[in-house]
Amino acid sequence: MENLKPHGGPRTHWYLVATVLYCAVIVLSSWLLGFYGLGDPSRRPLDPHEWGDVLAGVFSPLAFLWLVYASLSQKAELELQRGELSANNDAQRKQFEAMSAQADAMRRQVELMRGQVERESERANKEARELRVWCELYLQGIARFHDALIDHTAHLVRDIKPALPVSASRAKEYFGLDNFRGTAFIQNGVPRFHYFDGETEAGLIALIGHIERARIAEANYIMRAKTQGQIEGRDIDGMAAVLNQLAGEAHNLASAGLQRLRARGA
């Protein structure tokens, strides 16, 4: 017979055996004592209340036995429930500890990410500041290039032209754009033109084109001076006009570019 009892509770089959034995003892004792004396005319039938006393006396021990069984079973079930509650509490505590550990890990990860974002932001801000400084210095260099062109143009017209005729071998010295340090400076900045605003970038690209056209004009004037054997006044005037035009474009670009750059950084 399957024992359907809580773990640690009373064994049901022993109580069933005890009940059966008790009933057998009652029946046997009643027989031996003549309780079943059928056909004995001298035996008086029991009154109803006497049957009640007999039945109460017979079944009281059984009731007490199964009351003990019920108490022990309930105690075992309560212990089982207490164990389950304890296990649930342990499981919840472990789950809480795991969640706390996970929350701590997430908090550390968030702090790490925040620090990384702050470092990236600081680096980006530093690069932006350095880039803005470079852009401003570059435009200031174009402004100085304009000043050098103006000074050289004035030197051609004021000093060189009155001294004509001058040997053609001096033409490269007087006309050469590469004599200006700013020419190479402007051309070296081409890879970084995209750091400027769109209008300034377009102006810088146009300025590079103007420098190339000035070089072509310079080469023509040098070639004509060599063909003529000397530098003539019209060559001085022509080159001065080319340099003045280039200087004006450089000045306009540098002024407008610096104004937009400073307005954007304000």
Disulfide bonds with the S-S distance in Angstrom:
none
